[in-house]
Amino acid sequence: MMHVLAETAAATTRPPLSQEQLRHLYKQNSEDSRKSATRSGLWIAVAAYLAYSFTDYLFIGDVVQYTMTGRGAVGVSALCMLELLLYRKAKADTVDIAAAVSVLAAYLVWLLTAQMTSIKEAFSYYMVFGAIFMMSVNLFFSFRFPVALAASATNMLIFIGALFLFAPMLLLHKLILGAFCISCFVFTSYVNLQLNRERYKVFLNAFEASLQQAAAEERGKALLHLSNTDPLTGLKNRRAIDELLQDHWQRWHDHKIPFAVLLIDVDYFKHYNDGYGHLEGDRCLIAVSHLLRRVASASGSIIGRYGGEEFIVITPLQTLERATEVANTMCAAVRALAWPHEHRRDGTTVITVSVGVSYTRDATKQVEKVIYEADRALYAAKAAGRNTLLVFDPESAQFADDSEDIAATLKIALQQDLVSLVYQPIRNVQTGKMDAVEALMRLRMLDGTPVSPAKFIPVAERTGSIIELGRWAIRTVCQNLLATDLVPVASVNVSPIELKKSGFAHYVEATLEEFSLTGGRLALEITEGAEMEIDQDVVRCISDLRSLGVQVWLDDFGTGFAGLSWLRLIEFDTVKIDRSFLHDCGTERGKRMLLDIIGLLRNRGVKILVEGVETIEHQRLMQQYGINQLQGYYVGMPVPATQLEASNVLQFNMISGADNKRLSRNGQ
């Protein structure tokens, strides 16, 4: 993650502000608050000033009519002037100066009217109240220090001048009161200075916090954009498209707002990569993606890269003809691009695309069904010769659903020995030895036709057959691999339905006891991409499994939406990073993304296993990143248990050594 943060931090770095600029910014930002504080302060000060008429009545009652008249005139004038300035949107400095002048005027008027009293002895003590006016400009208001200092100094001079002119008071008393006034001036001015400094510090802290928050928000936006964007084409990636599909599906489910899905595949792209190289292949995909994005935008559609050379478009479905028109436009636009492809061997010499179209209808019960039907239409378009489009037609025999046949086969699969397991090695980078294997289920129909796990696993989950198949897989692994010490650890994929099924943990415990195995030799893999609620039953089941010592792994990390929640709730022994992140390492952005994920997992303290290692370059990159365990066709193909000892690839250390020798001979 540090790479991304560094990149976004560099993008949001602002030039440092000088002290003068910061002061100016502080003054600008505090304009409204200062005017509001001065307004509140002056209204309260006038109220208190008028209320002090009661002390005039008590101490110098013979002139109270004059003092009260003066207080009223000054108070009303001050407030009228204040409101006029605020109405005319005067600056805060002007408002503060006006308020300070009002305070001085109030003191001077009171002093001139009060000193007319005949009760000279009382007034000689009463004069000390003049310090209140000095305190108010320094403490009661939020005046800036120069204004407060000037006002309080003027107040002090008025006080000392009045003392000097007040004949009835003894010199000693004048000196005492003068010293008191000067002390108040020094003390209150110092406090005002500190308050102003503290306000400025608060502003600086708030300003710095706002900058940090803004930078964090920008980094967050950049990370969100990165996590939702395909690094090669700049289109939305599969994660983002899946979220948008869910949104469109919800609108269809709630408000019957239909949409269509277009799956677009670049024809013979493998031949293009083989003939022109992967760099040219990337250039081709970028050009096609930009073209498709323009067409999609013109039709109000959303486009993303769904993997490899496949793109997906979500388009509003006013009519099926409209969706077909968009698909036709995309096919024609790619043909018009005339991007050379001399390695097709089908009579066409330019890049073309095949498109499968599906759409929502009343019979559609799941969003996955829309994608499945688009994929079947795409497959049919490619089988029909490519460079064309087909719309899924539920009434056509061409698109007959074979899931019923698969469901029927699954019911008898174990009895008829139609299901089997193969095992893919998980190798240690340092030793080249096989640390573990992953059990992968295979199914064939009665006529021997193999069925892809992508087809029969969803059917097994939907029909409930996965419960029996999953338990058979666990028992077979324990009996054939672990009990015979063929491998140190074996992992089995676990369906969400199995974890929610009561008694699953007890079955695992009984199986381990049957073959006298420790729990640590069995690993159960939870796929992040699976749609599984993190409810109490699931968490409790995982907790029971961990209490048996069984390892719990998180599979395909990064492909779903709940991965971070799982990491927060469950202490996984191993996290398997999805192959797509390794295969995106052809770009710097892809490498940074993979490093960010590795850093996150290392901070969580879990073991890291990277899937999809298919080349020596993948292996070397993972060694460079410090990954200890790898899985993929380069380090081990899935094979039956009988072929695990006679490895179907060179030993890992032999591969590394041979490659290193070859590189040395080439001078690399």
C-alpha positions in Angstrom: 0.0 0.0 0.0 2.9 2.3 0.6 3.5 2.6 -3.2 -0.1 3.8 -3.8 0.0 6.2 -0.9 3.3 7.6 -2.0 1.9 8.1 -5.5 -1.3 9.8 -4.3 0.6 11.8 -1.7 2.8 13.2 -4.4 -0.2 14.1 -6.4 -1.8 16.0 -3.5 1.3 17.7 -2.1 0.8 21.4 -1.7 3.7 24.0 -1.6 4.4 25.1 2.0 2.9 28.4 3.1 5.0 31.1 4.5 4.2 32.6 7.9 2.8 35.7 6.2 0.5 33.6 4.1 -0.6 31.6 7.1 -1.4 34.8 9.0 -3.3 36.1 6.1 -5.2 32.8 5.8 -5.9 32.8 9.5 -7.3 36.3 9.2 -9.5 35.3 6.3 -10.8 32.2 8.0 -11.6 34.0 11.3 -13.5 36.9 9.7 -17.0 35.6 10.3 -16.2 34.1 13.7 -14.5 37.3 14.9 -17.5 39.4 13.8 -19.9 37.0 15.5 -17.9 37.0 18.7 -17.6 40.8 18.7 -21.3 41.2 18.1 -22.2 38.9 21.0 -19.6 40.5 23.2 -20.8 44.0 22.7 -24.4 43.2 23.2 -23.6 41.5 26.5 -21.2 44.3 27.5 -23.8 47.0 26.9 -26.3 45.0 29.0 -23.8 44.7 31.8 -22.8 48.4 31.4 -26.5 49.5 31.8 -26.9 47.1 34.7 -24.1 48.8 36.5 -26.3 51.8 36.9 -27.4 50.1 40.1 -23.9 50.6 41.6 -24.1 54.3 40.5 -27.3 54.5 42.5 -25.7 53.0 45.6 -22.4 54.9 45.6 -23.0 58.2 43.8 -26.7 58.6 43.9 -26.6 62.3 43.5 -25.5 62.1 39.9 -27.2 58.8 38.9 -29.5 60.5 36.5 -26.5 61.8 34.6 -24.6 58.5 34.6 -27.7 56.5 33.5 -28.4 59.0 30.7 -24.8 58.7 29.6 -24.8 54.9 29.8 -27.9 54.7 27.8 -26.7 57.1 25.1 -23.4 55.3 24.7 -24.9 51.8 24.8 -27.6 52.5 22.2 -25.1 54.4 20.0 -22.6 51.6 20.2 -25.1 48.9 19.2 -26.5 51.0 16.4 -23.0 51.6 15.0 -22.2 47.9 15.3 -25.3 46.7 13.5 -24.8 49.3 10.8 -21.2 48.0 10.2 -22.4 44.4 10.1 -25.2 45.3 7.7 -22.7 46.9 5.4 -20.4 43.9 5.7 -17.5 45.7 7.2 -14.3 43.8 7.9 -13.7 42.2 11.2 -10.9 44.6 12.0 -13.2 47.6 11.5 -15.9 46.0 13.7 -13.4 45.2 16.4 -12.0 48.8 16.4 -15.5 50.2 16.6 -16.3 47.9 19.5 -13.1 48.9 21.3 -13.8 52.6 20.7 -17.3 52.0 22.1 -15.8 50.5 25.3 -13.5 53.5 25.7 -16.3 55.9 25.1 -18.4 54.2 27.6 -15.7 54.5 30.2 -15.0 58.1 29.4 -18.7 59.1 29.5 -19.2 57.3 32.8 -16.0 58.9 34.3 -17.1 62.4 33.2 -20.6 62.1 34.6 -19.6 60.2 37.8 -16.8 62.6 38.8 -19.5 65.4 39.2 -20.7 63.7 42.4 -20.4 65.5 45.7 -19.7 62.2 47.4 -16.0 62.5 46.8 -14.8 59.9 49.3 -17.0 57.2 47.8 -16.0 58.1 44.3 -12.3 57.9 45.2 -12.9 54.2 45.9 -15.5 53.8 43.1 -12.9 54.8 40.5 -11.3 51.4 40.7 -14.2 50.0 38.7 -12.5 51.6 35.7 -10.3 48.6 35.5 -13.3 46.5 34.4 -13.3 48.4 31.1 -9.6 47.5 30.5 -10.3 43.9 31.4 -13.2 43.7 28.9 -11.2 44.8 25.9 -8.5 42.2 26.7 -10.6 39.3 28.0 -14.3 39.7 27.2 -13.9 40.2 23.5 -11.7 38.3 20.9 -9.8 41.4 19.8 -6.5 40.9 18.0 -3.6 41.9 20.2 -2.8 45.3 18.6 -6.4 46.5 19.0 -6.7 45.2 22.5 -3.3 46.7 23.5 -4.2 50.1 22.1 -7.6 50.1 23.7 -6.3 49.0 27.1 -3.4 51.5 27.0 -5.8 54.3 26.2 -8.1 53.1 29.0 -5.1 53.2 31.4 -4.1 56.7 30.3 -7.7 57.9 30.9 -7.7 56.4 34.3 -4.3 57.9 35.3 -5.3 61.2 33.9 -8.5 61.1 35.9 -6.5 60.3 39.0 -4.2 63.2 38.4 -7.1 65.6 38.0 -9.1 64.3 40.9 -8.0 66.7 43.7 -9.8 65.3 46.7 -7.8 62.1 46.7 -4.5 61.8 48.6 -1.4 61.3 46.6 -0.7 58.0 48.3 -4.1 56.8 47.2 -3.5 58.0 43.7 -0.2 56.1 43.6 -1.9 52.9 44.9 -4.7 53.1 42.4 -2.3 54.0 39.6 -0.2 51.0 40.4 -3.3 48.8 40.4 -4.3 50.1 37.0 -0.9 49.6 35.5 -0.8 46.0 36.9 -4.2 45.3 35.4 -2.9 46.7 32.1 0.2 44.5 32.1 -1.7 41.4 33.3 -4.7 41.6 31.0 -2.5 42.5 28.0 -0.3 39.5 28.6 -3.3 37.2 28.9 -4.8 38.7 25.6 -1.4 38.0 23.9 -1.5 34.4 25.1 -5.1 33.9 24.1 -4.4 35.3 20.6 -1.4 33.0 20.3 -3.5 30.0 21.4 -6.2 30.9 18.9 -3.6 30.9 16.2 -2.2 27.6 17.3 -5.7 26.1 17.2 -6.1 27.4 13.7 -2.8 25.9 12.6 -3.7 22.6 14.1 -7.1 22.7 12.5 -5.6 23.7 9.2 -3.0 20.9 9.3 -5.8 18.4 10.3 -7.9 19.6 7.3 -4.9 19.2 5.0 -4.3 15.7 6.3 -8.0 14.8 6.0 -8.1 16.2 2.4 -5.0 14.2 1.6 -6.5 11.1 3.1 -9.7 11.5 1.2 -7.8 11.9 -2.0 -5.7 8.9 -1.3 -8.9 7.0 -0.5 -10.4 8.1 -3.8 -7.2 7.1 -5.6 -7.2 3.7 -3.9 -10.9 3.2 -4.6 -10.3 4.1 -8.2 -7.4 1.8 -8.4 -9.3 -1.1 -6.9 -12.2 -0.6 -9.3 -10.1 0.1 -12.5 -8.4 -2.3 -14.8 -4.8 -1.2 -14.9 -4.2 -1.9 -18.6 -7.3 -0.4 -20.3 -8.5 2.0 -17.7 -12.0 0.5 -17.8 -13.9 -0.7 -14.8 -12.6 -4.0 -13.6 -14.6 -7.1 -12.7 -15.0 -6.1 -9.1 -16.6 -2.8 -10.1 -18.7 -4.4 -12.8 -20.0 -7.0 -10.4 -21.2 -4.2 -8.0 -22.9 -2.4 -10.9 -24.5 -5.6 -12.0 -25.9 -6.0 -8.5 -27.3 -2.4 -8.6 -29.0 -3.0 -12.0 -30.3 -6.3 -10.8 -31.8 -4.7 -7.7 -33.6 -2.1 -9.8 -34.9 -4.9 -12.0 -36.0 -6.9 -9.0 -37.7 -3.9 -7.3 -38.9 -1.8 -10.1 -38.8 -4.0 -13.2 -36.2 -1.8 -14.9 -34.7 -4.2 -17.5 -31.2 -4.3 -18.7 -29.1 -6.3 -21.1 -25.6 -7.8 -20.8 -23.1 -8.0 -23.7 -20.1 -10.2 -23.3 -17.5 -9.3 -25.9 -14.5 -11.4 -26.8 -11.6 -10.5 -29.1 -11.4 -13.2 -31.7 -8.2 -15.4 -31.9 -6.5 -13.2 -29.4 -4.2 -16.0 -28.2 -2.9 -16.2 -31.8 -2.4 -12.5 -31.8 -0.3 -12.7 -28.6 1.7 -15.6 -29.9 2.3 -13.9 -33.3 3.0 -10.3 -32.2 4.0 -10.6 -28.6 2.3 -9.6 -25.4 3.3 -5.9 -25.6 1.6 -5.6 -28.9 -1.3 -7.6 -27.5 -1.7 -5.0 -24.7 -1.6 -2.2 -27.3 -4.4 -4.0 -29.2 -6.5 -4.4 -26.1 -6.1 -0.8 -25.2 -7.1 0.4 -28.7 -10.2 -1.9 -28.7 -11.2 -0.9 -25.2 -11.1 2.8 -26.0 -13.2 2.2 -29.1 -15.7 0.1 -27.2 -15.9 2.7 -24.4 -16.8 5.5 -26.9 -19.6 3.3 -28.4 -20.8 2.3 -24.9 -20.9 6.0 -23.7 -22.8 7.1 -26.8 -25.5 4.5 -26.0 -25.6 5.3 -22.2 -24.1 1.9 -21.4 -21.4 0.8 -18.9 -18.4 -1.1 -20.0 -15.7 -3.0 -18.2 -12.9 -5.5 -18.7 -14.2 -8.9 -17.5 -10.8 -10.7 -17.8 -8.2 -11.4 -20.4 -9.5 -10.3 -23.8 -13.1 -10.3 -22.6 -15.2 -7.2 -22.1 -18.7 -6.7 -20.6 -21.3 -4.1 -21.3 -24.4 -3.3 -19.2 -26.9 -1.4 -21.3 -30.4 -0.2 -20.6 -33.0 -2.4 -22.3 -35.7 -0.3 -23.8 -36.1 -3.0 -26.4 -34.2 -6.1 -27.3 -33.6 -4.6 -30.7 -31.8 -1.6 -29.0 -29.4 -4.0 -27.2 -28.8 -5.8 -30.5 -28.1 -2.5 -32.2 -25.5 -1.6 -29.6 -23.8 -5.0 -30.1 -23.9 -4.6 -33.9 -22.4 -1.1 -33.6 -19.5 -2.4 -31.5 -18.8 -5.3 -33.9 -18.8 -2.9 -36.8 -16.6 -0.3 -35.0 -13.9 -2.9 -34.2 -13.9 -4.1 -37.8 -13.6 -0.5 -39.0 -10.6 -0.1 -36.8 -8.8 -2.4 -39.2 -6.2 -3.4 -36.6 -4.0 -5.9 -38.4 -4.2 -9.6 -37.4 -2.3 -11.8 -39.9 -2.2 -14.9 -37.7 -5.9 -15.8 -37.7 -5.9 -18.3 -40.5 -9.6 -17.9 -41.0 -9.5 -15.6 -44.0 -9.8 -12.4 -42.0 -6.7 -10.2 -41.5 -8.0 -7.7 -38.9 -9.1 -7.8 -35.3 -12.8 -8.6 -34.8 -15.0 -9.4 -31.8 -17.7 -11.9 -31.0 -20.6 -10.8 -28.8 -23.1 -12.7 -26.7 -26.2 -10.8 -25.6 -28.6 -11.7 -22.8 -31.3 -9.8 -21.1 -33.6 -9.8 -18.1 -37.0 -11.3 -18.3 -39.6 -12.7 -15.9 -38.0 -16.1 -15.8 -34.7 -14.6 -14.7 -34.3 -15.3 -11.0 -30.6 -14.4 -10.4 -28.2 -11.9 -11.8 -25.7 -14.8 -12.4 -28.3 -16.2 -14.8 -28.0 -13.2 -17.0 -24.2 -13.5 -17.1 -24.4 -17.3 -17.7 -26.8 -16.8 -20.6 -24.6 -14.1 -22.1 -21.6 -16.4 -21.8 -23.6 -19.2 -23.6 -24.5 -16.8 -26.4 -20.9 -15.7 -26.7 -19.8 -19.4 -26.9 -22.4 -20.0 -29.6 -21.2 -16.9 -31.5 -17.6 -18.2 -31.4 -18.7 -21.7 -32.4 -20.6 -20.1 -35.4 -17.4 -18.7 -36.8 -16.7 -15.6 -34.7 -16.9 -12.0 -35.9 -20.6 -12.1 -35.1 -23.1 -11.7 -32.3 -25.8 -13.9 -31.0 -28.7 -13.1 -28.6 -29.6 -15.7 -26.1 -33.0 -17.2 -26.9 -34.5 -19.4 -24.2 -36.8 -21.1 -26.7 -34.0 -22.1 -29.0 -32.6 -25.7 -28.9 -29.2 -24.1 -29.4 -29.3 -22.8 -25.9 -30.9 -25.7 -24.2 -29.8 -25.8 -20.5 -27.8 -28.9 -19.5 -28.0 -28.2 -15.8 -30.8 -30.8 -15.4 -28.6 -33.5 -16.9 -25.7 -32.4 -14.6 -28.0 -32.4 -11.5 -29.2 -36.0 -12.4 -25.6 -37.1 -12.9 -24.6 -35.7 -9.5 -27.2 -37.8 -7.8 -25.5 -41.0 -8.9 -21.9 -39.6 -9.2 -20.5 -41.3 -6.2 -22.3 -44.6 -6.7 -21.2 -44.7 -10.4 -17.7 -43.5 -9.7 -18.2 -40.5 -11.9 -16.5 -38.1 -9.6 -12.8 -38.0 -8.8 -10.1 -35.9 -7.3 -6.9 -34.5 -8.7 -4.2 -32.7 -6.7 -2.3 -29.6 -7.5 1.1 -29.2 -5.6 1.8 -26.2 -3.5 5.6 -25.7 -3.5 8.0 -24.0 -1.1 10.1 -21.5 -3.0 13.2 -22.0 -0.8 13.3 -25.8 -0.8 11.4 -26.7 -4.0 9.5 -29.3 -2.0 5.8 -29.9 -2.0 4.5 -28.3 1.2 0.9 -29.3 0.5 -1.6 -30.1 -2.3 -5.0 -28.7 -3.1 -7.7 -31.3 -3.9 -9.7 -30.4 -7.0 -12.9 -32.2 -7.9 -13.6 -33.6 -11.4 -16.9 -34.9 -12.9 -17.7 -36.8 -16.0 -21.1 -37.7 -17.5 -22.2 -41.3 -18.1 -20.8 -41.1 -21.6 -17.4 -40.0 -20.3 -17.8 -36.3 -21.3 -15.9 -34.2 -18.7 -17.9 -31.4 -17.0 -16.2 -28.2 -15.9 -16.2 -27.4 -12.2 -17.6 -24.0 -13.1 -20.7 -25.8 -14.4 -21.2 -28.7 -11.9 -20.3 -27.0 -8.6 -23.0 -24.3 -8.8 -25.5 -27.1 -9.7 -24.3 -29.2 -6.8 -24.7 -26.2 -4.4 -28.2 -25.4 -5.8 -29.4 -29.0 -5.5 -27.7 -29.8 -2.2 -25.5 -32.5 -3.7 -22.4 -30.5 -2.5 -22.9 -31.8 1.1 -22.4 -35.4 0.1 -19.7 -34.6 -2.4 -17.8 -32.3 0.1 -17.8 -35.0 2.8 -16.6 -37.6 0.3 -13.8 -35.3 -0.8 -12.6 -34.8 2.8 -12.7 -38.5 3.6 -10.9 -39.4 0.4 -8.1 -36.9 1.0 -7.6 -38.2 4.6 -7.7 -41.8 3.5 -5.6 -41.7 0.3 -3.1 -38.9 1.0 -2.8 -38.0 4.7 -3.2 -41.5 6.2 -0.5 -42.8 3.8 1.8 -39.8 4.5 1.9 -39.1 0.7 1.8 -35.3 1.5 2.2 -33.3 4.7 -0.9 -31.2 4.2 -3.9 -31.3 1.9 -6.5 -28.7 1.4 -10.1 -29.1 0.4 -12.4 -26.4 -0.9 -15.5 -25.9 1.4 -18.8 -24.7 0.1 -20.7 -22.0 2.1 -23.6 -24.5 2.3 -21.3 -27.0 4.1 -20.2 -24.5 6.7 -23.8 -23.7 7.5 -24.9 -27.3 7.7 -25.3 -28.6 11.2 -22.8 -31.3 12.2 -20.1 -30.4 9.6 -17.4 -29.8 12.3 -18.4 -33.1 14.0 -18.0 -35.0 10.7 -14.5 -33.5 10.2 -13.6 -34.5 13.7 -14.8 -38.1 13.3 -13.0 -38.5 10.0 -9.7 -37.3 11.5 -10.1 -39.7 14.4 -10.9 -42.6 12.0 -7.6 -42.2 10.3 -5.6 -41.1 13.4 -4.7 -37.8 11.9 -3.9 -34.5 13.6 -6.1 -31.6 12.5 -3.2 -29.5 11.3 -2.7 -31.8 8.3 -6.1 -30.9 6.8 -6.8 -27.4 5.5 -10.3 -26.2 4.5 -10.4 -23.4 1.9 -13.1 -20.7 2.0 -13.5 -18.9 -1.2 -13.8 -15.1 -0.8 -15.7 -14.8 -4.0 -18.5 -17.0 -2.7 -21.7 -15.3 -1.8 -21.7 -16.1 1.9 -23.1 -14.2 4.8 -20.8 -13.9 7.7 -23.4 -15.1 10.2 -23.1 -16.7 13.6 -23.5 -20.2 12.4 -20.6 -19.9 9.9 -18.3 -18.2 12.5 -19.1 -20.8 15.1 -18.4 -23.7 12.6 -15.1 -22.2 11.7 -14.3 -21.7 15.4 -15.1 -25.4 16.0 -12.8 -26.4 13.1 -10.0 -24.4 14.5 -10.4 -25.9 17.9 -9.8 -29.3 16.2 -6.5 -27.9 14.9 -7.8 -27.9 11.3 -6.2 -25.2 9.2 -8.6 -22.6 7.7 -7.5 -20.9 4.5 -9.0 -18.0 2.6 -9.0 -18.7 -1.1 -9.1 -16.2 -4.1 -8.4 -13.2 -1.8 -9.2 -10.0 -3.6 -11.9 -11.2 -5.9 -14.9 -10.7 -3.6 -16.3 -8.0 -1.4 -16.0 -9.6 2.0 -12.3 -10.4 2.2 -11.4 -7.7 4.8 -14.4 -8.6 6.9 -13.2 -12.2 7.0 -9.7 -11.1 7.9 -11.1 -9.1 10.8 -13.3 -11.9 12.1 -11.3 -15.0 11.4 -7.7 -15.9 12.2 -6.8 -17.6 8.9 -3.7 -19.8 8.7 -3.1 -19.1 5.1 -4.5 -16.6 2.6 -4.3 -17.4 -1.1 -4.0 -14.3 -3.3 -6.0 -14.7 -6.5 -4.1 -15.4 -9.7 -5.5 -12.2 -11.4 -3.2 -10.0 -9.2 -0.1 -11.9 -10.3 -1.1 -11.8 -13.9 -1.7 -8.0 -13.7 2.0 -7.6 -12.7 2.9 -6.8 -16.3 2.3 -3.1 -15.3 3.8 -1.1 -12.5 0.3 -0.3 -11.2 -0.5 -4.0 -11.1 2.8 -4.7 -9.2 1.9 -2.0 -6.7 -1.5 -3.4 -6.1 0.0 -6.9 -5.5 2.5 -5.4 -3.1 -0.2 -3.5 -1.2 -2.1 -6.8 -0.7 1.0 -8.6 0.4 1.8 -5.8 2.9 -1.8 -6.0 4.3 -1.6 -9.7 4.8 1.8 -9.6 6.4 0.6 -7.0 8.8 -2.2 -9.5 9.7 0.5 -12.2 10.4 -0.9 -14.8 8.1 1.0 -17.1 5.7 0.7 -16.0 2.0 0.2 -18.3 -0.9 0.1 -16.9 -4.5 -1.9 -18.7 -7.1 -1.4 -18.7 -10.9 2.3 -19.1 -11.2 2.6 -20.1 -14.8 6.1 -18.8 -15.9 9.6 -18.5 -14.6 9.1 -14.7 -14.5 6.1 -15.2 -12.1 8.3 -17.4 -9.9 11.2 -14.9 -9.8 8.9 -12.0 -9.0 7.4 -13.9 -6.1 10.9 -14.8 -4.8 11.7 -11.1 -5.1 8.6 -10.3 -3.1 9.5 -12.8 -0.4 6.6 -15.2 -1.0 7.4 -18.7 0.3 4.6 -20.7 -1.1 3.4 -20.9 -4.8 0.8 -22.7 -6.8 0.3 -22.8 -10.5 0.9 -24.8 -13.7 4.6 -23.8 -13.7 5.3 -25.4 -10.3 2.9 -28.4 -10.5 0.0 -29.6 -12.7 -3.1 -31.1 -11.1 -2.6 -34.9 -11.2 -4.2 -38.0 -9.6 -2.8 -39.2 -6.3 -0.9 -42.0 -8.0 1.2 -39.5 -9.9 2.1 -37.2 -7.1 5.4 -38.9 -6.3 6.5 -39.1 -9.9 6.1 -35.4 -10.4 4.8 -34.3 -13.7 7.2 -31.4 -13.9 10.9 -31.0 -13.1 11.7 -30.6 -9.4 11.3 -27.0 -8.4 15.0 -26.5 -7.4 16.0 -28.1 -10.7 13.9 -25.6 -12.6 15.3 -22.7 -10.8 18.9 -24.0 -11.2 18.5 -24.7 -14.9 17.0 -21.3 -15.6 19.7 -19.6 -13.6 22.4 -21.4 -15.6 20.7 -20.4 -18.8 20.5 -16.8 -17.8 24.1 -16.9 -16.8 25.1 -18.2 -20.3 23.0 -15.4 -21.8 24.8 -12.8 -19.8 21.7 -11.7 -17.9 
